[in-house]
Amino acid sequence: MKKARTRLTAEARKQEIIRAARPLFAEHGFKGTSVRRIAEAAKVSEALLYKHFPHKEALYQELFKYSLRQIDIVMKRLKDLKAGSETIVIMVYAVYLLILIEMPGRVAEQRSFERLLFHSLLDDAGFARALFRVYHDKYMGIFTESLAIAIRQGDVVTMPVSNENRVWFAHHLAMGLELCFMTGSSAYECRLTRDELVNEGVIYSLRGMGMTDEAIRRYFKPDKLRKYVMSLAR
């Protein structure tokens, strides 16, 4: 006798649809992904999909919220750090680690999120623009406050670059490095491990942000930083 399919709760069905839609949006973008294709991947009718999401935009927005929750797991805990030079190092390291290192148990989600973000930048940039706006509103304050304090203390030099751009340039460099590794191997000749790439990227970015060599030596302890940030990601 054929076993009846277990009936899912409304919330469980909604999450199944989101999981089915994420790789499709990541691979084909918003415009290239149809409701019919999402329904087929989720093994539901289009009518049932519309019951949970009145239109494709609502589902796309839900994916955005889901992606943000994954990042918030780590970053919201870093907001409570005391502003200053050490916090700059911790947060820059966290940015590189979260972008370049696979998080245990979240590899598939990370890859889908990255493809979704990069595809958005090639499409209408709607997802990326909304995501970066949230990054700015939630986390830019602690970064810029820390830079201002570090400048006053002599750990970071003044330069004709705004504090916000110092932060964005470091973030975008980490994104660019990850883009070069999207296929699983480097698009350029790179003999570094991912951890080595993180460490060198962080040092380069800290120097680019204006941090002195002495301050970097004082606060950049990669082994200690890795354990700390990975513990927040669990």
Summary of the structure (lengths in Angstrom):
residues: 234
radius of gyration: 20.3
end to end distance: 42.6
largest distance: 76.1
contacts: 668
relative contact order: 0.13
helix: 72%
strand: 1%
